[in-house]
Amino acid sequence: MGKSQESKTIAYQDILEIKAYLRELEMWHKVLHFMPHFLDAKIRRTPQEVKACAEMFEVVYQNFDTLITEADKYLNKFASGK
């Protein structure tokens, strides 16, 4: 037999945090489901509707950026074995 492989463990708290990120991604996925309706060029929108859509997009974009950054930190943490 060769060298024994090191087993990598993941703390339960880390699992819970990843699960929370997944729930948040699922929530934003549901919000994005409605975006094509707001972006439909065939429908005339009031300036207020356009502004609301832009604000909603900005919130989604910022949240996704944060989630991706945090998920990347966790994945790098697990990959390095720390």
DSSP file (Angstrom, degrees, kcal/mol; ACC not computed):
  #  RESIDUE AA STRUCTURE BP1 BP2  ACC     N-H-->O    O-->H-N    N-H-->O    O-->H-N    TCO  KAPPA ALPHA  PHI   PSI    X-CA   Y-CA   Z-CA
    1    1 A M              0   0    0      0, 0.0     3,-0.1     0, 0.0     2,-0.0   0.000 360.0 360.0 360.0 156.7    0.0    0.0    0.0
    2    2 A G        -     0   0    0      1,-0.3     3,-0.1     3,-0.0     2,-0.0  -0.070 360.0 -43.5 -93.3-163.7    1.1    3.6   -0.5
    3    3 A K        -     0   0    0      1,-0.1    -1,-0.3    -2,-0.0     2,-0.2  -0.319  65.3-110.5 -61.7 144.8    0.9    6.6    1.7
    4    4 A S        -     0   0    0     -3,-0.1     2,-0.3     1,-0.1    -1,-0.1  -0.569  33.4-116.6 -77.5 144.2   -2.3    7.0    3.6
    5    5 A Q        -     0   0    0     -2,-0.2     2,-0.3     1,-0.1    -1,-0.1  -0.593  23.9-118.1 -81.9 139.2   -4.4    9.9    2.5
    6    6 A E        -     0   0    0     -2,-0.3     2,-0.4     1,-0.0    -1,-0.1  -0.586  26.9-131.5 -72.4 133.0   -5.1   12.6    5.0
    7    7 A S        -     0   0    0     -2,-0.3     2,-0.5     1,-0.0    -1,-0.0  -0.735  16.5-145.2 -86.2 135.5   -8.8   13.0    5.7
    8    8 A K        -     0   0    0     -2,-0.4     2,-0.4     2,-0.0    70,-0.0  -0.857  13.7-160.6-101.0 131.6  -10.1   16.5    5.4
    9    9 A T        -     0   0    0     -2,-0.5     2,-0.5    72,-0.1    72,-0.0  -0.843   7.2-149.5-112.3 150.3  -12.8   17.5    7.8
   10   10 A I        -     0   0    0     -2,-0.4     5,-0.0     3,-0.0    -2,-0.0  -0.974  25.3-118.6-118.6 127.8  -15.2   20.4    7.5
   11   11 A A     >  -     0   0    0     -2,-0.5     4,-1.8     1,-0.1     3,-0.3  -0.323  18.7-124.0 -64.9 146.0  -16.4   22.0   10.6
   12   12 A Y  H  > S+     0   0    0      1,-0.2     4,-2.3     2,-0.2     5,-0.2   0.872 112.6  57.1 -58.6 -38.3  -20.2   21.9   11.2
   13   13 A Q  H  > S+     0   0    0      1,-0.2     4,-2.1     2,-0.2    -1,-0.2   0.881 105.1  51.6 -61.4 -38.4  -20.3   25.7   11.5
   14   14 A D  H  > S+     0   0    0     -3,-0.3     4,-2.4     2,-0.2    -1,-0.2   0.890 108.2  51.5 -64.8 -39.0  -18.7   25.9    8.0
   15   15 A I  H  X S+     0   0    0     -4,-1.8     4,-2.4     1,-0.2    -2,-0.2   0.919 109.8  49.7 -63.3 -43.2  -21.3   23.6    6.6
   16   16 A L  H  X S+     0   0    0     -4,-2.3     4,-2.0     2,-0.2    -2,-0.2   0.889 110.7  50.0 -63.3 -39.1  -24.1   25.8    8.1
   17   17 A E  H  X S+     0   0    0     -4,-2.1     4,-2.0     2,-0.2    -2,-0.2   0.914 110.9  48.3 -67.2 -42.0  -22.5   28.9    6.6
   18   18 A I  H  X S+     0   0    0     -4,-2.4     4,-2.4     1,-0.2    -2,-0.2   0.908 110.1  53.1 -62.6 -40.9  -22.3   27.4    3.2
   19   19 A K  H  X S+     0   0    0     -4,-2.4     4,-2.2     1,-0.2    -1,-0.2   0.892 107.2  51.8 -61.1 -40.1  -25.9   26.2    3.5
   20   20 A A  H  X S+     0   0    0     -4,-2.0     4,-2.2     2,-0.2    -1,-0.2   0.898 108.6  51.0 -63.8 -40.6  -26.9   29.8    4.3
   21   21 A Y  H  X S+     0   0    0     -4,-2.0     4,-2.5     1,-0.2    -2,-0.2   0.911 109.3  50.7 -62.4 -41.8  -25.1   31.1    1.2
   22   22 A L  H  X S+     0   0    0     -4,-2.4     4,-2.3     2,-0.2    -2,-0.2   0.903 109.0  51.0 -63.6 -40.7  -27.0   28.5   -0.9
   23   23 A R  H  X S+     0   0    0     -4,-2.2     4,-2.2     2,-0.2    -1,-0.2   0.915 110.8  49.0 -62.0 -41.8  -30.3   29.6    0.5
   24   24 A E  H  X S+     0   0    0     -4,-2.2     4,-2.4     1,-0.2    -2,-0.2   0.903 109.9  51.0 -65.9 -39.7  -29.5   33.2   -0.3
   25   25 A L  H  X S+     0   0    0     -4,-2.5     4,-2.2     1,-0.2    -1,-0.2   0.899 109.2  51.7 -62.6 -39.9  -28.5   32.3   -3.8
   26   26 A E  H  X S+     0   0    0     -4,-2.3     4,-1.8     2,-0.2    -2,-0.2   0.902 108.6  51.5 -62.2 -40.7  -31.8   30.4   -4.2
   27   27 A M  H  X S+     0   0    0     -4,-2.2     4,-1.7     1,-0.2    -2,-0.2   0.935 111.4  45.9 -62.0 -46.4  -33.7   33.5   -3.0
   28   28 A W  H  X S+     0   0    0     -4,-2.4     4,-2.7     1,-0.2    -1,-0.2   0.839 106.9  59.3 -67.6 -31.2  -31.9   35.7   -5.6
   29   29 A H  H  X S+     0   0    0     -4,-2.2     4,-1.1     1,-0.2    -1,-0.2   0.908 105.3  49.5 -60.9 -40.5  -32.5   33.1   -8.3
   30   30 A K  H  < S+     0   0    0     -4,-1.8     4,-0.5     1,-0.2     3,-0.2   0.888 110.7  49.7 -65.4 -38.8  -36.2   33.5   -7.6
   31   31 A V  H >< S+     0   0    0     -4,-1.7     3,-1.5     1,-0.2     4,-0.4   0.922 107.7  53.6 -64.8 -43.7  -35.9   37.3   -7.8
   32   32 A L  H >< S+     0   0    0     -4,-2.7     3,-1.1     1,-0.3    -1,-0.2   0.738  91.1  76.0 -65.0 -21.7  -34.0   37.1  -11.1
   33   33 A H  T 3< S+     0   0    0     -4,-1.1    -1,-0.3     1,-0.3     4,-0.2   0.827  97.6  46.8 -56.6 -31.6  -36.8   35.0  -12.6
   34   34 A F  T X> S+     0   0    0     -3,-1.5     4,-1.3    -4,-0.5     3,-0.7   0.565  87.2  90.1 -89.1  -9.4  -38.9   38.2  -12.9
   35   35 A M  H <> S+     0   0    0     -3,-1.1     4,-2.1    -4,-0.4     3,-0.2   0.876  78.8  59.3 -59.3 -41.5  -36.1   40.3  -14.5
   36   36 A P  H 3> S+     0   0    0      0, 0.0     4,-0.6     0, 0.0    -1,-0.2   0.879 103.0  55.1 -56.6 -34.6  -37.0   39.4  -18.1
   37   37 A H  H X4 S+     0   0    0     -3,-0.7     3,-0.7    -4,-0.2    -2,-0.2   0.922 111.2  43.8 -61.3 -43.6  -40.4   40.9  -17.5
   38   38 A F  H 3< S+     0   0    0     -4,-1.3    -1,-0.2     1,-0.2    -3,-0.1   0.779 115.6  48.3 -72.8 -25.9  -38.9   44.2  -16.4
   39   39 A L  H 3< S+     0   0    0     -4,-2.1     2,-0.4    14,-0.0    -1,-0.2   0.407  76.1 128.5 -96.4   2.5  -36.4   44.2  -19.2
   40   40 A D    X<  -     0   0    0     -3,-0.7     3,-1.2    -4,-0.6    -3,-0.0  -0.444  47.5-156.8 -63.5 116.4  -38.9   43.4  -22.0
   41   41 A A  T 3  S+     0   0    0     -2,-0.4    -1,-0.2     1,-0.2     4,-0.1   0.668  86.4  68.2 -70.8 -16.9  -38.2   46.1  -24.6
   42   42 A K  T 3  S+     0   0    0      2,-0.1     2,-0.5     1,-0.0    -1,-0.2   0.674  88.5  76.1 -76.3 -16.7  -41.8   45.7  -26.0
   43   43 A I  S <  S-     0   0    0     -3,-1.2     2,-0.3    -6,-0.1    -1,-0.0  -0.843  80.3-134.4-101.6 125.9  -43.3   47.2  -22.9
   44   44 A R        -     0   0    0     -2,-0.5     2,-0.3     1,-0.0    -2,-0.1  -0.617  25.6-159.3 -77.4 134.2  -43.2   50.9  -22.3
   45   45 A R        -     0   0    0     -2,-0.3    -7,-0.0    -4,-0.1    -1,-0.0  -0.858  15.8-120.6-116.4 148.4  -42.1   51.8  -18.8
   46   46 A T     >  -     0   0    0     -2,-0.3     4,-2.3     1,-0.1     3,-0.2  -0.458  35.5-108.3 -75.9 158.8  -42.6   54.9  -16.7
   47   47 A P  H  > S+     0   0    0      0, 0.0     4,-2.5     0, 0.0     5,-0.2   0.863 122.0  55.2 -56.6 -34.7  -39.4   56.5  -15.5
   48   48 A Q  H  > S+     0   0    0      2,-0.2     4,-2.5     1,-0.2     5,-0.2   0.900 107.6  48.3 -65.8 -40.1  -40.2   55.3  -12.0
   49   49 A E  H  > S+     0   0    0     -3,-0.2     4,-2.4     2,-0.2    -1,-0.2   0.899 111.8  49.4 -66.1 -40.5  -40.5   51.7  -13.2
   50   50 A V  H  X S+     0   0    0     -4,-2.3     4,-2.4     2,-0.2    -2,-0.2   0.920 112.5  47.9 -63.6 -43.8  -37.2   52.0  -15.0
   51   51 A K  H  X S+     0   0    0     -4,-2.5     4,-2.5    -5,-0.2    -2,-0.2   0.916 111.5  50.1 -63.3 -43.6  -35.6   53.5  -11.9
   52   52 A A  H  X S+     0   0    0     -4,-2.5     4,-2.4     1,-0.2    -2,-0.2   0.904 111.2  49.1 -61.9 -41.8  -37.1   50.7   -9.7
   53   53 A C  H  X S+     0   0    0     -4,-2.4     4,-2.6     2,-0.2    -1,-0.2   0.915 111.1  49.6 -64.2 -43.3  -35.8   48.0  -12.0
   54   54 A A  H  X S+     0   0    0     -4,-2.4     4,-2.2     2,-0.2    -2,-0.2   0.898 111.8  48.6 -62.8 -41.0  -32.3   49.6  -12.1
   55   55 A E  H  X S+     0   0    0     -4,-2.5     4,-2.1     2,-0.2    -2,-0.2   0.907 111.3  49.5 -66.1 -41.6  -32.2   49.7   -8.3
   56   56 A M  H  X S+     0   0    0     -4,-2.4     4,-2.4     1,-0.2    -2,-0.2   0.920 110.8  50.1 -63.6 -43.1  -33.4   46.1   -8.0
   57   57 A F  H  X S+     0   0    0     -4,-2.6     4,-3.0     1,-0.2    -1,-0.2   0.912 108.8  52.5 -60.9 -42.3  -30.7   45.0  -10.4
   58   58 A E  H  X S+     0   0    0     -4,-2.2     4,-2.6     2,-0.2    -1,-0.2   0.903 109.7  48.5 -61.9 -42.4  -28.0   46.9   -8.5
   59   59 A V  H  X S+     0   0    0     -4,-2.1     4,-2.4     2,-0.2    -1,-0.2   0.934 113.8  46.4 -63.3 -46.1  -29.1   45.2   -5.2
   60   60 A V  H  X S+     0   0    0     -4,-2.4     4,-2.7     2,-0.2     5,-0.2   0.929 113.1  50.0 -61.2 -45.7  -29.0   41.8   -6.9
   61   61 A Y  H  X S+     0   0    0     -4,-3.0     4,-2.2     1,-0.2    -2,-0.2   0.923 112.2  46.4 -60.8 -46.8  -25.7   42.5   -8.5
   62   62 A Q  H  X S+     0   0    0     -4,-2.6     4,-2.2     2,-0.2    -1,-0.2   0.894 113.1  49.9 -64.3 -40.3  -24.0   43.6   -5.3
   63   63 A N  H  X S+     0   0    0     -4,-2.4     4,-2.8    -5,-0.2    -2,-0.2   0.917 110.5  49.0 -65.4 -43.3  -25.4   40.7   -3.3
   64   64 A F  H  X S+     0   0    0     -4,-2.7     4,-2.8     2,-0.2     5,-0.2   0.911 109.9  52.6 -62.1 -41.1  -24.2   38.2   -5.9
   65   65 A D  H  X S+     0   0    0     -4,-2.2     4,-2.2    -5,-0.2    -1,-0.2   0.924 111.9  45.7 -60.4 -44.6  -20.7   39.8   -5.9
   66   66 A T  H  X S+     0   0    0     -4,-2.2     4,-2.6     2,-0.2     5,-0.2   0.925 113.5  49.0 -63.7 -45.6  -20.6   39.5   -2.1
   67   67 A L  H  X S+     0   0    0     -4,-2.8     4,-2.7     1,-0.2     5,-0.2   0.900 111.6  49.0 -62.8 -41.2  -21.8   35.9   -2.2
   68   68 A I  H  X S+     0   0    0     -4,-2.8     4,-2.4     2,-0.2    -1,-0.2   0.921 112.0  48.9 -65.0 -43.5  -19.3   34.9   -4.8
   69   69 A T  H  X S+     0   0    0     -4,-2.2     4,-1.9    -5,-0.2    -2,-0.2   0.934 114.7  44.6 -61.4 -47.1  -16.5   36.6   -2.9
   70   70 A E  H  X S+     0   0    0     -4,-2.6     4,-2.1     1,-0.2    -2,-0.2   0.909 113.2  50.0 -65.9 -42.4  -17.5   34.8    0.4
   71   71 A A  H  X S+     0   0    0     -4,-2.7     4,-2.7    -5,-0.2    -1,-0.2   0.894 108.9  53.2 -63.6 -38.6  -18.0   31.4   -1.3
   72   72 A D  H  X S+     0   0    0     -4,-2.4     4,-2.5    -5,-0.2    -1,-0.2   0.899 107.0  52.2 -62.7 -40.5  -14.5   31.8   -3.0
   73   73 A K  H  X S+     0   0    0     -4,-1.9     4,-2.2     2,-0.2    -2,-0.2   0.931 111.6  46.4 -59.7 -46.1  -13.0   32.4    0.5
   74   74 A Y  H  X S+     0   0    0     -4,-2.1     4,-2.6     2,-0.2     5,-0.2   0.921 112.0  49.7 -64.4 -43.8  -14.6   29.3    1.9
   75   75 A L  H  X S+     0   0    0     -4,-2.7     4,-2.5     1,-0.2    -1,-0.2   0.907 112.3  47.7 -63.8 -40.0  -13.6   27.1   -1.1
   76   76 A N  H  X S+     0   0    0     -4,-2.5     4,-2.0     2,-0.2    -1,-0.2   0.880 110.7  52.9 -66.2 -37.1  -10.0   28.4   -0.9
   77   77 A K  H  X>S+     0   0    0     -4,-2.2     5,-1.6    -5,-0.2     4,-0.7   0.926 113.0  43.0 -62.3 -45.8  -10.1   27.7    2.9
   78   78 A F  H ><5S+     0   0    0     -4,-2.6     3,-0.6     1,-0.2    -2,-0.2   0.889 112.6  52.9 -68.9 -38.7  -11.2   24.1    2.3
   79   79 A A  H 3<5S+     0   0    0     -4,-2.5    -1,-0.2     1,-0.2    -2,-0.2   0.851 109.6  48.6 -66.5 -33.6   -8.8   23.5   -0.6
   80   80 A S  H 3<5S-     0   0    0     -4,-2.0    -1,-0.2    -5,-0.2    -2,-0.2   0.618 110.2-124.9 -82.7 -11.3   -5.9   24.6    1.5
   81   81 A G  T <<5       0   0    0     -4,-0.7    -3,-0.2    -3,-0.6   -72,-0.1   0.669 360.0 360.0  80.3  16.4   -7.0   22.3    4.4
   82   82 A K      <       0   0    0     -5,-1.6    -4,-0.2     0, 0.0    -5,-0.1   0.445 360.0 360.0 -88.8 360.0   -7.1   25.1    7.0
